[in-house]
Amino acid sequence: MKTYIMQAIRLTLVLTVLLCLIYPVIISFAGKLSKGEGNGETITVNGKVVGYANIGQKFDKPQYFWGRPSAVNYNAAGSAGSNKGPSNPDYLKEVSNRIDTLLKYHPYLKKGDIPAEMVTASGSGLDPDISPEAAKIQIRRVAANRKLNEQQVTELVARHTENPLFGLFGPPKINVLKLNVALDELKK
Amino acid sequence: MNTELLGIIASLFITLLIAVPLGKYLAKMFAGEKVWTDFMQPLETGLFKLSGINPKEPMNWKQFLKAMLTINILWLVYGFFILIYQDKLPLNPDGNPGMTPDLAFNTIISFVVNCNLQHYSGESGATYFTQHFIFMFLHFTSAATGIASAIAIFKAFRDKTTTDLGNFWNYFVKAITRLLLPLSIIIALILTFNGTPSSYAGKDQFISMQGDTVNVSRGPAAQMIAIKHVGTNGGGWFGANSTHPLENPNYFTNMVEIISQFIIPVAMILAFGYFIRRKKLGWVIFGVMMTGLLMLLLPAIFSEVGGSSAIAKMGITQHTGAMEGKETRFGPAATAYWSILTTVTSTGSVNGMHDSTMPLTGAWQLLAMMINGFFGGCGVGLLNYFIYLIIAVFISGLMVGRTPEFLGHKVEAREVKIAALITLLSPFMIMAGTALATYIFTSHANAAWTVKPSVWLNNPSFHGFSEMLYEFTSANANNGSGFEGLGDNNIFWNVSTGFVLILGRFLPIIGPVAIAGLLAQKKYVPESAGTLKVDTVTFGLMTFAVILVLNALSYFPALALGPLAEYFSMPK
């Protein structure tokens, strides 16, 4: 028994060096060669960081495309979903309120045009993407608020639509932050 | 065929493509035959020398278990204190506080037993030091503990009669140096080059386009996320686990992560067949497990892609399916696939919130963890299945009126008693735990605790019951996923699930290793016309029937009160 205890202590120590120092430090050095240098990829406008490419941020002004509802209000110091169950009456009321808000700002829409992800909270609360359908319903509002023609905004949305992986796997999506940055640049 | 379904099919296909050769490799490597990773030998020799271990020393089943338990207890003790005092240790750029004793108790057990319930949230509840030196360390070592224990059973049935199950330290170290570490390096590199942070920098701050000040949690996450999947641990860097866009940045990383958590569980099954030179047995077990997996998976995909009937009733279009708690870049199909794989393999990482999945999906997730024997966690999946095998052999023996035999060894009262006890353990802990929680919630809702039981649940009615049932099921299965709406960081949940975790881990390892040790030392009975052949489809069906009957009898009432009742209460 006593030999096992000593062996366990010594093995734990040497494995700690291998697994908790050597391994992560090597990966960390390799990560310096990646796009965000291992810190996460940022998006810069006029030399100022306006956000992280992969982290969704809050957009609720009428001149921007909006992202999905967030259970943590896009506070990236944490992350969480709503964890509301599908039969929860309070939750269903909340969804219903979101539908009303969307219809208020997009009076040209019918309920059936609204894709589910625009009225349901994402899993992380930081979802950076929306589906092409979700962008499509916002085009008229954004164009009107920016005094652009709809055709121009539609083209921009099409340019920012990312296809499935290799064109084969997973859903298509649009990064809301990148789209909005491009939208601001369009104006100039 | 739409791209979301194609993504799932490709993931499963690639998993099998990797797992088959990996299984052959594992069988050869653990048998000590020549393999291409022999270049690791100098490193292993060094590790053994520094630890004063002779890796060739034979161990009987009692010595094997003693060594395994000794090192696990050591991790429990020192890890507990590090968690409490993590605020005073280095690598804490965000200034996170130490853990309360009950949270530290739960957390350290949870990581030692390969579960990772995570009643804390990574961004605010753990330091970089804790994440690497405790959590990531245990990701490697708990997976290696499971694998080493399974190899002991391999060894018991390879030789005709033996008391030597091999050397625990030898299997344990090789599981790390020749399997877990190399795979983790590859996956960590893929992750960091796809946007997962890997540097030691602390929180960042920026002004968003609308002028809000936003803090972003970061840290050396890629390293931990790699082994969290390879080792079927599941405990993530960020609170939202692999739902978080830094932890799982795109569909490609999603495929990598889901494949990496499934290859070892599959490979271990096939390795068993190759190792004991009964290839067919490995494939029969694989067949039973794959059938079970598909029976859980297909209806789950169907109900998620079908969407929520309550939201459909409001007139909203659900193009891809139910989206609450899911991420746009993965979509409902990939989340349904992940949710079943993670509960089947006992990983417990998530790429969407299980609490918000459809009622029937929740039922399949629960059932996957209750059965806990279709592939299962690293190594322990096979150990759990081994118990089902012994029960199936015993019942078959009764049916034909012969002394039951398994692989040439007579299965007698002592072995069957152990198997029966282990079988009864799971329903007991899940049911008793949930019953106790329900009793406190209903009868002592305002007990004078810091967190009153009345605020535990995030959802009312049947779904609230499911939250409590899920927590105990996840703890017992050492899974680690949760219906995360449950307010679980308080004395009741921390302590109660802590005990369930530790019993749900070590008894199902001790039991099978003991049975294997006892069987292996018995006289070998050569096969005859009357021998029950375990590597046949018939016996596979028999095992499957045993699994179904045992679990249906144990858990149907609880499932009926939770997810099934919720399903029938939803609008049609």
Interface residues (C-beta under 8 A of the other chain):
Chain A: M1 T3 Y4 I5 M6 Q7 A8 I9 R10 L11 T12 V14 L15 T16 L18 L19 C20 Y23 P24 I26 I27 S28 A30 G31 K32 L33 S34 K35 G36 E37 G38 N39 G40 E41 T42 V45 K48 V49 V50 G51 Y52 A53 N54 I55 G56 Q57 K58 F59 D60 K61 Y64 R68 Y74 N75 A76 A77 G78 S79 A80 G81 S82 N83 K84 G85 P86 S87 N88 P89 Y91 L92 V95 S96 I99 K111 G112 D113 I114 P115 A116 E117 V119 T120 A121 S122 G123 S124 G125 L126 D127 P128 D129 I130 S131 E133 P164 L165 G167 L168 F169 G170 P171 P172 K173 L177 N180 V181 D184
Chain B: T3 E4 L6 G7 A10 L47 L50 S51 G52 I53 K66 A67 T70 I71 L74 W75 S121 E123 S124 H132 F133 M136 F137 F140 T141 W169 V173 I176 L181 S184 I185 A188 L189 T192 F193 G195 P197 S198 S199 Y200 A201 K203 D204 F206 I207 S208 M209 Q210 D212 V214 N215 V216 S217 R218 P220 A222 Q223 F238 G239 A240 T243 H244 P245 L246 P249 N250 Y251 F252 N254 M255 G307 S308 A310 I311 M314 G315 I316 T317 Q318 H319 T320 G321 A322 M323 E324 G325 K326 E327 T328 R329 F330 G331 A334 T335 V350 N351 G352 M353 D355 S356 T357 M358 P359 N458 N459 P460 S461 F462 H463 S466 F483 E484 G485 E566 S569 M570
